[in-house]
Amino acid sequence: MKNTNNTTKLILLHPYTKKQGHSNRLWLLALSAVVVPFQTDHRTKSLEQVKRRSQEALLKSSDPLETLKMVDGIQRLGIGHHVEQEINSVLGRLWDWDASHDLYATALHFRLLRHNAWPTCSDVFKKFLDKSGNFKESISRDTRGMLSLFEASYLGAEGEEVLQHAMDFTRAHLHHSIPYLGPEVGRHVSRALTLPRHLRMARLEAKNYMDEYSQSSSKIPALLELTKLDFDMVQLLHQRELAEISRWWKELGLVERLGFARDRPSECFLWTVGIFPEPRYSNCRIELTKTICILLVMDDIFDTYGSLDELVLFTEAIKRWDLDAMEQLPEYMKICYMALYNTTHEIAYRIQKGHELTVVDYLKRTWIDIFEAFLEEAKWFNRGYTPTFREYLDNGVISAGSCMALVHATFLSEDAFSRETISLMKPYPRLFSCSGEILRLWDDLGTSREEQERGDNACSIQCLMRENNISDENEARKHIRRLIGNLWPELNGLAITTTALPVSIVKASLNMARTAQVIYQHGDDKSTFTVDDYVQTLLFTPSARY
């Protein structure tokens, strides 16, 4: 279809409605087939005009606190990618700003600097401690300051005890204060206690905050206008990306040939939107979604379909990584082998073409590691063995695909990388495995009951219960959540100290952990938001409703 000076707008009829009973495949086919030309010259022109006004508002602001609040609002609204240079400029200008004894301003200043990778020291909060080293009880009356300190505490790294104390202190006082707060402030506090800002998925936060910001008496019209224009244009981009993925998935034909395989390209795409929310990573989202789609199918083969003898053959064939190796495989495995082999080499070709660096051996290695981890889990199940918690988690980080995804992302992000960067991929950076542990544990919290009903392997919850003689599953779940909480300071510290990897990959590692929490946090509670709801909200609900 010729389309001069036009982009494509996807027109969807009930695109993602469970009430109609449509499968992912049906509405994705509609998504890829029903397209009409759509002029966006006027929208692009409007966006550029509003963008300039937003840049001017940010740079002209002379009050340090108001400037920081504006930066916070811009990033929370998801439009920071339009004014990255301006944000960096004002944070540089305010880097050594002294907020004196204003708790709200001190915490906001610290959080924004650390979030944007500026050097920070948590000692700045010691001025709010008493002679015994505890936070002064007097600050507990400052609800806005306490909430700001609570949010800042979640960016703490290992060894920053003052931030751990701040988290415990503010959480307890904020919980206690909720009945005495006004409705609006109470909602803000409750939402923060449920899911702090640092742990939220960027695109969902932008969508949710858009409504709140539009009702604010202190809103800046140019920022709100830019937010709505940007959200709709990025949403349109995501729809086009998902249409391309759905066409690829249909042509691959795995679901049609394998009746047992999961058919979830939209869910896989949601993961990549969470990991790479900025518009410029379009190609990365598309290619990374392909690998996650294939990963789910391979996981289904090892979990529910293949015999142990077949799984051993499959793993050995993958380790050989040549087309002759698949001849001994059952027909359904040959199809999967070819899909994985061809997709991996196509991705490697794109990277070779763009960077003139050969990475196929590193991509291949990630898949071999996954198959070996899958096979280990299958052997455990076959002999009725329950591994130790550490044994399970070390293997589970690999089988969850987190390291595979982040290695692929490193090469696909189109940021500068070199042979030195490539050499860091084996062994996998601790940044990757730390993020992967959080993902694995959240996955278990969210899916363990369903998997146990199917008779799957023991997960981290069962391993922990057996190893520590815990009889109450809910108590084990609380323990797993505490472990996740303990992993975040390590991940934060790694994000601060990792300089050999592109900044985008450091952010992606944090975003992977955030996305896992959003997707799995409600577990088996179907009365709350599901993955389908998140897909509908982000990809098909326009900003005009706000």
C-alpha positions as CSV (number, residue, x, y, z in Angstrom):
1,M,0.0,0.0,0.0
2,K,1.5,3.3,-1.1
3,N,1.5,5.9,1.5
4,T,3.2,9.2,0.7
5,N,3.9,11.6,3.6
6,N,1.5,9.5,5.7
7,T,1.9,7.2,8.6
8,T,-0.4,4.4,9.4
9,K,-3.2,4.5,12.0
10,L,-4.6,1.2,13.2
11,I,-8.3,1.1,13.5
12,L,-9.4,-1.6,15.9
13,L,-12.9,-2.9,16.6
14,H,-13.0,-4.1,20.2
15,P,-9.3,-5.0,19.9
16,Y,-8.7,-6.7,23.2
17,T,-12.1,-7.6,24.8
18,K,-12.2,-10.8,26.8
19,K,-16.1,-10.6,26.9
20,Q,-16.2,-11.4,23.2
21,G,-14.1,-14.5,23.7
22,H,-11.6,-13.7,20.9
23,S,-8.1,-15.2,21.2
24,N,-5.0,-13.2,20.9
25,R,-4.5,-14.5,17.4
26,L,-7.9,-13.3,16.1
27,W,-7.6,-9.8,17.2
28,L,-3.9,-9.6,16.3
29,L,-4.9,-10.6,12.8
30,A,-7.4,-7.9,12.7
31,L,-4.8,-5.5,14.0
32,S,-2.4,-6.3,11.2
33,A,-5.0,-6.3,8.5
34,V,-7.3,-3.3,9.2
35,V,-5.2,-0.2,8.5
36,V,-6.0,3.1,7.0
37,P,-3.7,6.0,6.0
38,F,-3.6,8.8,8.5
39,Q,-2.1,12.3,8.2
40,T,0.1,13.1,11.1
41,D,1.9,16.2,9.8
42,H,-0.3,18.5,11.9
43,R,0.2,16.3,15.0
44,T,3.9,16.3,14.6
45,K,4.0,20.0,14.0
46,S,1.8,20.6,17.1
47,L,4.1,18.3,19.2
48,E,7.2,20.2,18.1
49,Q,5.6,23.5,19.1
50,V,4.5,22.3,22.5
51,K,7.8,20.6,23.0
52,R,9.6,24.0,22.5
53,R,7.2,25.6,25.0
54,S,8.0,22.9,27.5
55,Q,11.7,23.2,27.0
56,E,11.5,27.0,27.6
57,A,9.4,26.6,30.7
58,L,11.9,24.1,32.2
59,L,15.0,26.3,31.4
60,K,13.4,29.6,32.4
61,S,12.4,28.3,35.9
62,S,14.5,30.2,38.5
63,D,13.2,28.7,41.7
64,P,15.2,25.5,42.5
65,L,12.4,23.6,44.2
66,E,9.8,24.5,41.5
67,T,12.3,23.4,38.9
68,L,12.8,20.0,40.6
69,K,9.1,19.6,40.9
70,M,8.8,20.3,37.1
71,V,11.5,17.7,36.3
72,D,9.7,15.2,38.5
73,G,6.4,15.8,36.8
74,I,7.9,15.6,33.3
75,Q,9.5,12.3,34.0
76,R,6.5,10.9,35.7
77,L,4.3,11.9,32.7
78,G,6.6,9.9,30.5
79,I,7.8,12.9,28.3
80,G,11.3,13.1,29.7
81,H,12.7,11.8,26.4
82,H,11.7,15.0,24.7
83,V,13.8,17.2,27.1
84,E,16.7,15.0,28.2
85,Q,19.3,17.6,27.5
86,E,17.3,20.3,29.4
87,I,16.8,17.9,32.4
88,N,20.5,17.1,32.5
89,S,21.3,20.8,32.3
90,V,19.1,21.8,35.2
91,L,20.2,18.9,37.4
92,G,23.8,19.8,36.7
93,R,23.0,23.4,37.7
94,L,21.3,22.2,40.9
95,W,23.6,19.3,41.7
96,D,25.1,21.0,44.8
97,W,21.9,22.9,45.8
98,D,21.4,22.9,49.6
99,A,17.7,22.4,50.5
100,S,18.6,23.2,54.1
101,H,16.3,21.4,56.6
102,D,13.4,21.1,54.2
103,L,12.7,17.4,54.3
104,Y,10.5,17.3,51.1
105,A,13.0,19.3,49.0
106,T,16.0,17.3,50.3
107,A,14.4,14.0,49.5
108,L,13.1,15.1,46.1
109,H,16.5,16.5,45.2
110,F,18.3,13.3,46.2
111,R,15.8,11.1,44.4
112,L,15.9,13.0,41.1
113,L,19.7,13.1,41.1
114,R,20.1,9.4,41.8
115,H,17.3,8.4,39.4
116,N,19.1,10.3,36.6
117,A,22.6,8.8,37.5
118,W,24.1,11.9,39.1
119,P,26.5,11.4,42.0
120,T,24.7,11.4,45.3
121,C,25.4,10.7,49.0
122,S,22.8,9.5,51.4
123,D,24.6,11.3,54.2
124,V,22.4,14.3,53.2
125,F,19.7,12.8,55.4
126,K,21.7,12.6,58.5
127,K,20.7,16.2,59.4
128,F,17.2,14.8,60.1
129,L,18.6,12.3,62.8
130,D,18.7,12.9,66.5
131,K,21.7,12.3,68.8
132,S,20.8,8.6,69.0
133,G,20.9,8.2,65.2
134,N,17.2,7.8,64.8
135,F,15.0,10.0,62.7
136,K,13.5,12.9,64.7
137,E,9.9,12.3,65.6
138,S,9.2,15.9,64.8
139,I,9.5,15.2,61.0
140,S,6.7,12.7,61.2
141,R,4.2,15.6,61.3
142,D,5.4,16.7,57.8
143,T,3.3,14.3,55.6
144,R,4.5,15.7,52.3
145,G,8.1,15.4,53.5
146,M,7.6,11.9,54.9
147,L,6.1,10.8,51.6
148,S,9.1,12.3,49.7
149,L,11.6,10.6,52.0
150,F,9.7,7.3,51.7
151,E,10.0,7.5,47.9
152,A,13.7,8.4,48.1
153,S,14.5,5.5,50.4
154,Y,13.7,3.0,47.7
155,L,16.7,4.2,45.6
156,G,19.0,3.1,48.4
157,A,22.0,0.8,47.8
158,E,23.5,-1.8,50.0
159,G,25.3,-0.3,53.0
160,E,23.2,2.9,53.0
161,E,21.7,2.2,56.4
162,V,20.2,5.7,56.7
163,L,18.0,5.0,53.8
164,Q,16.9,1.6,55.2
165,H,16.1,3.3,58.4
166,A,14.2,6.0,56.5
167,M,12.1,3.4,54.7
168,D,11.1,1.6,57.9
169,F,10.5,4.9,59.7
170,T,8.4,6.5,57.0
171,R,6.4,3.4,56.2
172,A,5.3,2.9,59.8
173,H,4.3,6.5,60.3
174,L,2.6,6.9,56.9
175,H,0.5,3.7,57.6
176,H,-0.5,5.1,60.9
177,S,-1.4,8.5,59.5
178,I,-3.8,7.4,56.7
179,P,-7.0,7.6,58.8
180,Y,-6.2,11.2,59.7
181,L,-5.4,12.5,56.2
182,G,-7.7,14.2,53.7
183,P,-9.1,12.0,50.9
184,E,-6.6,13.2,48.2
185,V,-3.5,13.0,50.3
186,G,-4.6,9.7,51.7
187,R,-4.9,8.3,48.2
188,H,-1.4,9.4,47.4
189,V,0.0,7.9,50.5
190,S,-1.9,4.6,50.1
191,R,-0.8,4.3,46.5
192,A,2.9,4.9,47.4
193,L,2.7,2.3,50.2
194,T,1.2,-0.2,47.8
195,L,3.8,0.4,45.1
196,P,6.6,3.1,45.5
197,R,7.5,5.2,42.5
198,H,10.9,3.5,42.0
199,L,9.2,0.2,41.4
200,R,6.6,1.3,38.9
201,M,6.5,0.5,35.2
202,A,7.1,3.8,33.3
203,R,4.4,3.7,30.7
204,L,1.7,2.6,33.2
205,E,2.8,5.4,35.6
206,A,2.6,7.9,32.8
207,K,-1.0,6.8,31.9
208,N,-2.1,6.8,35.5
209,Y,-0.5,10.2,36.4
210,M,-1.9,11.9,33.3
211,D,-5.4,12.0,34.8
212,E,-4.1,13.2,38.2
213,Y,-2.0,15.9,36.6
214,S,-4.8,17.2,34.5
215,Q,-6.9,17.8,37.6
216,S,-4.0,19.6,39.4
217,S,-4.4,23.3,40.1
218,S,-0.6,23.7,39.5
219,K,-0.5,21.9,36.2
220,I,1.5,23.5,33.3
221,P,-0.7,23.5,30.2
222,A,2.2,23.0,27.8
223,L,3.3,19.9,29.7
224,L,-0.2,18.4,29.8
225,E,-0.7,19.1,26.0
226,L,2.7,17.5,25.2
227,T,1.9,14.5,27.4
228,K,-1.4,13.8,25.5
229,L,0.1,14.3,22.1
230,D,3.1,12.1,23.0
231,F,1.1,9.4,24.6
232,D,-1.2,9.0,21.5
233,M,1.8,9.1,19.1
234,V,3.7,6.5,21.1
235,Q,0.6,4.4,21.5
236,L,0.3,4.5,17.7
237,L,3.9,3.4,17.3
238,H,3.3,0.5,19.8
239,Q,0.2,-0.6,17.8
240,R,2.3,-0.7,14.6
241,E,5.1,-2.6,16.4
242,L,2.5,-5.2,17.6
243,A,1.0,-5.5,14.2
244,E,4.5,-6.3,12.8
245,I,5.1,-8.9,15.6
246,S,1.6,-10.5,14.9
247,R,2.4,-10.9,11.2
248,W,5.8,-12.5,12.1
249,W,4.1,-14.8,14.7
250,K,1.5,-15.9,12.2
251,E,4.0,-16.6,9.5
252,L,6.2,-18.6,12.0
253,G,3.2,-20.9,12.5
254,L,4.2,-22.4,15.8
255,V,0.8,-22.2,17.4
256,E,-1.0,-23.7,14.4
257,R,1.4,-26.7,14.4
258,L,1.7,-27.1,18.1
259,G,-1.6,-27.3,19.9
260,F,0.0,-27.0,23.4
261,A,2.0,-23.9,22.8
262,R,1.1,-20.5,24.4
263,D,-0.2,-17.9,22.0
264,R,0.7,-14.7,23.8
265,P,2.5,-12.2,21.6
266,S,0.7,-9.3,23.2
267,E,1.8,-10.3,26.7
268,C,5.4,-10.7,25.4
269,F,5.2,-7.3,23.8
270,L,4.0,-5.8,27.1
271,W,7.2,-7.0,28.7
272,T,9.4,-5.1,26.1
273,V,7.3,-2.0,26.5
274,G,8.1,-2.2,30.2
275,I,11.8,-2.9,29.6
276,F,12.3,-0.2,26.9
277,P,9.6,2.5,27.3
278,E,11.3,5.2,25.2
279,P,10.1,5.5,21.6
280,R,13.5,5.3,20.1
281,Y,13.9,1.6,21.0
282,S,11.2,0.4,18.5
283,N,13.5,-2.1,16.8
284,C,14.7,-3.5,20.1
285,R,11.1,-4.0,21.3
286,I,10.1,-5.9,18.1
287,E,13.1,-8.2,18.0
288,L,13.1,-8.8,21.8
289,T,9.4,-9.7,21.7
290,K,10.2,-12.4,19.1
291,T,12.7,-14.1,21.5
292,I,10.3,-14.0,24.4
293,C,7.5,-15.5,22.2
294,I,9.8,-18.4,21.3
295,L,11.0,-18.8,24.9
296,L,7.4,-19.4,26.0
297,V,7.0,-22.2,23.5
298,M,10.2,-23.8,24.5
299,D,9.2,-23.6,28.1
300,D,5.9,-25.3,27.3
301,I,7.8,-28.2,25.6
302,F,9.9,-28.8,28.7
303,D,7.1,-28.2,31.2
304,T,4.1,-30.0,29.7
305,Y,4.7,-31.9,26.5
306,G,8.1,-33.5,25.8
307,S,9.3,-36.8,27.3
308,L,12.6,-36.7,29.2
309,D,14.3,-38.7,26.4
310,E,13.0,-36.2,23.9
311,L,14.2,-33.2,26.0
312,V,17.7,-34.7,26.3
313,L,17.8,-35.0,22.5
314,F,16.5,-31.5,22.0
315,T,19.1,-30.0,24.4
316,E,21.9,-31.9,22.7
317,A,20.8,-30.7,19.3
318,I,20.7,-27.1,20.5
319,K,24.2,-27.4,21.9
320,R,25.4,-28.6,18.5
321,W,23.6,-25.6,16.8
322,D,23.6,-26.9,13.3
323,L,20.8,-27.9,11.0
324,D,22.0,-31.5,10.7
325,A,21.6,-31.9,14.5
326,M,17.8,-31.6,14.3
327,E,17.3,-34.7,12.1
328,Q,17.0,-37.0,15.1
329,L,14.3,-34.9,16.7
330,P,10.5,-35.5,16.6
331,E,8.7,-33.5,14.0
332,Y,7.3,-31.0,16.5
333,M,10.7,-30.3,17.9
334,K,12.2,-29.8,14.4
335,I,9.7,-27.0,13.8
336,C,10.7,-25.3,17.0
337,Y,14.4,-25.8,16.3
338,M,14.1,-24.1,12.9
339,A,12.1,-21.2,14.4
340,L,14.7,-20.6,17.1
341,Y,17.7,-21.1,14.8
342,N,16.4,-18.8,12.0
343,T,15.2,-16.1,14.4
344,T,18.5,-16.0,16.2
345,H,20.5,-15.7,13.0
346,E,18.2,-13.0,11.6
347,I,18.7,-11.0,14.8
348,A,22.5,-11.6,14.6
349,Y,22.4,-10.4,11.0
350,R,20.7,-7.2,11.9
351,I,23.3,-6.5,14.6
352,Q,26.2,-7.4,12.2
353,K,24.7,-5.0,9.6
354,G,24.2,-2.2,12.1
355,H,27.4,-2.5,14.2
356,E,29.8,-4.6,12.1
357,L,30.2,-6.9,15.1
358,T,29.5,-10.7,15.1
359,V,27.4,-11.7,18.1
360,V,25.8,-15.0,17.0
361,D,27.9,-17.1,19.3
362,Y,26.8,-15.0,22.3
363,L,23.1,-15.1,21.3
364,K,23.4,-18.9,20.8
365,R,25.1,-19.3,24.2
366,T,22.2,-17.7,26.0
367,W,19.8,-20.3,24.4
368,I,22.1,-23.2,25.2
369,D,22.2,-22.1,28.8
370,I,18.4,-21.9,28.9
371,F,17.9,-25.4,27.5
372,E,20.4,-26.8,30.0
373,A,18.5,-25.0,32.8
374,F,15.1,-26.3,31.4
375,L,16.6,-29.9,31.2
376,E,17.9,-29.7,34.8
377,E,14.4,-28.7,36.0
378,A,12.9,-31.6,34.0
379,K,15.3,-34.1,35.6
380,W,14.4,-32.8,39.0
381,F,10.8,-33.4,38.3
382,N,11.4,-36.8,36.7
383,R,13.1,-38.1,39.9
384,G,10.9,-36.3,42.3
385,Y,13.8,-34.1,43.6
386,T,13.2,-30.8,45.4
387,P,16.3,-28.7,45.1
388,T,17.6,-26.3,47.8
389,F,16.4,-22.8,47.5
390,R,19.8,-21.5,46.3
391,E,20.1,-24.4,43.8
392,Y,16.6,-23.6,42.4
393,L,17.2,-19.8,42.2
394,D,20.6,-20.1,40.4
395,N,19.0,-22.3,37.8
396,G,15.7,-20.5,37.7
397,V,17.4,-17.1,36.8
398,I,18.6,-18.7,33.6
399,S,15.4,-20.7,32.8
400,A,13.3,-17.5,33.3
401,G,15.1,-16.0,30.3
402,S,16.2,-12.8,32.0
403,C,19.9,-13.1,31.0
404,M,18.9,-14.1,27.5
405,A,16.7,-11.1,27.1
406,L,19.3,-8.6,28.5
407,V,22.1,-10.0,26.4
408,H,19.9,-9.6,23.3
409,A,18.9,-6.2,24.4
410,T,22.5,-5.1,24.8
411,F,23.1,-5.8,21.2
412,L,19.7,-4.6,19.9
413,S,19.5,-1.3,21.8
414,E,21.5,0.4,19.0
415,D,23.5,2.3,21.7
416,A,27.2,2.3,21.3
417,F,28.8,-0.9,22.3
418,S,32.2,-2.5,21.5
419,R,34.0,-5.8,21.6
420,E,34.8,-5.0,25.2
421,T,31.1,-4.8,25.9
422,I,30.5,-8.1,24.2
423,S,33.2,-9.8,26.3
424,L,31.2,-8.9,29.4
425,M,28.3,-11.2,28.4
426,K,30.0,-14.3,29.7
427,P,29.8,-14.8,32.5
428,Y,26.6,-12.8,32.7
429,P,27.0,-9.5,34.6
430,R,25.7,-9.6,38.2
431,L,23.4,-6.7,37.1
432,F,21.6,-9.2,34.8
433,S,21.3,-12.0,37.3
434,C,20.2,-9.8,40.2
435,S,17.4,-8.4,38.1
436,G,16.7,-11.9,37.0
437,E,16.3,-13.2,40.6
438,I,13.7,-10.5,41.2
439,L,11.9,-11.6,38.1
440,R,12.1,-15.3,39.0
441,L,10.8,-14.7,42.5
442,W,7.9,-12.5,41.4
443,D,7.0,-15.1,38.7
444,D,6.8,-17.7,41.4
445,L,4.6,-15.6,43.6
446,G,2.3,-14.9,40.7
447,T,2.0,-18.3,39.1
448,S,3.0,-21.0,41.6
449,R,-0.6,-22.0,42.7
450,E,-1.6,-22.5,39.0
451,E,1.5,-24.4,38.2
452,Q,1.2,-26.6,41.3
453,E,-2.3,-27.5,40.3
454,R,-0.9,-28.6,36.9
455,G,1.7,-30.8,38.7
456,D,4.7,-28.7,37.7
457,N,8.1,-28.6,39.4
458,A,8.5,-27.2,42.9
459,C,9.2,-23.4,42.7
460,S,11.0,-21.1,45.1
461,I,8.1,-21.1,47.6
462,Q,8.1,-24.9,48.0
463,C,11.9,-25.1,48.1
464,L,11.9,-22.5,50.8
465,M,9.2,-24.2,52.8
466,R,10.9,-27.6,52.6
467,E,14.4,-26.2,53.5
468,N,13.2,-24.2,56.5
469,N,10.4,-26.5,57.7
470,I,7.7,-23.8,57.0
471,S,4.2,-25.3,56.9
472,D,2.3,-22.1,56.1
473,E,2.5,-21.1,52.4
474,N,1.5,-17.5,53.2
475,E,4.4,-17.2,55.6
476,A,6.7,-18.5,52.8
477,R,5.3,-15.9,50.4
478,K,6.0,-13.1,52.9
479,H,9.6,-14.4,53.2
480,I,9.9,-14.4,49.4
481,R,8.7,-10.7,49.3
482,R,11.3,-9.8,51.9
483,L,14.0,-11.5,49.8
484,I,12.9,-9.4,46.8
485,G,13.0,-6.3,49.0
486,N,16.6,-7.2,50.0
487,L,17.6,-7.7,46.3
488,W,16.6,-4.2,45.3
489,P,19.3,-2.4,47.2
490,E,21.9,-4.6,45.5
491,L,20.3,-3.9,42.1
492,N,20.3,-0.2,42.9
493,G,24.0,-0.3,43.8
494,L,24.9,-2.2,40.7
495,A,23.0,0.3,38.6
496,I,25.1,3.1,40.2
497,T,28.5,1.4,39.8
498,T,28.1,-0.4,36.5
499,T,29.9,1.8,33.9
500,A,31.0,-0.7,31.3
501,L,27.6,-1.3,29.9
502,P,25.4,1.2,28.0
503,V,23.2,3.3,30.2
504,S,20.1,2.0,28.4
505,I,21.0,-1.5,29.5
506,V,21.5,-0.5,33.1
507,K,18.0,1.1,32.9
508,A,16.6,-2.0,31.1
509,S,17.8,-4.2,34.0
510,L,16.0,-2.0,36.5
511,N,12.9,-1.9,34.2
512,M,12.8,-5.7,33.9
513,A,12.5,-6.0,37.7
514,R,9.8,-3.3,37.7
515,T,7.8,-5.0,34.9
516,A,8.0,-8.4,36.7
517,Q,6.5,-6.8,39.8
518,V,3.7,-5.1,37.9
519,I,2.7,-8.3,36.0
520,Y,3.0,-10.8,38.8
521,Q,2.2,-8.8,42.0
522,H,-1.5,-9.7,42.1
523,G,-0.8,-13.4,41.8
524,D,-3.9,-15.5,41.4
525,D,-6.3,-12.7,42.3
526,K,-8.3,-12.3,39.1
527,S,-10.4,-9.5,40.7
528,T,-7.5,-7.0,40.2
529,F,-5.7,-5.9,37.0
530,T,-4.6,-8.7,34.7
531,V,-2.0,-8.7,31.9
532,D,-4.9,-8.3,29.4
533,D,-6.1,-5.2,31.3
534,Y,-2.6,-3.7,31.1
535,V,-2.4,-4.3,27.4
536,Q,-5.8,-2.7,26.8
537,T,-4.8,0.3,29.0
538,L,-1.5,1.0,27.4
539,L,-2.1,0.0,23.8
540,F,-5.7,0.8,23.0
541,T,-7.1,3.3,25.5
542,P,-6.4,6.8,24.1
543,S,-5.4,9.8,26.2
544,A,-8.5,11.6,25.0
545,R,-10.4,9.9,27.8
546,Y,-8.3,11.8,30.2
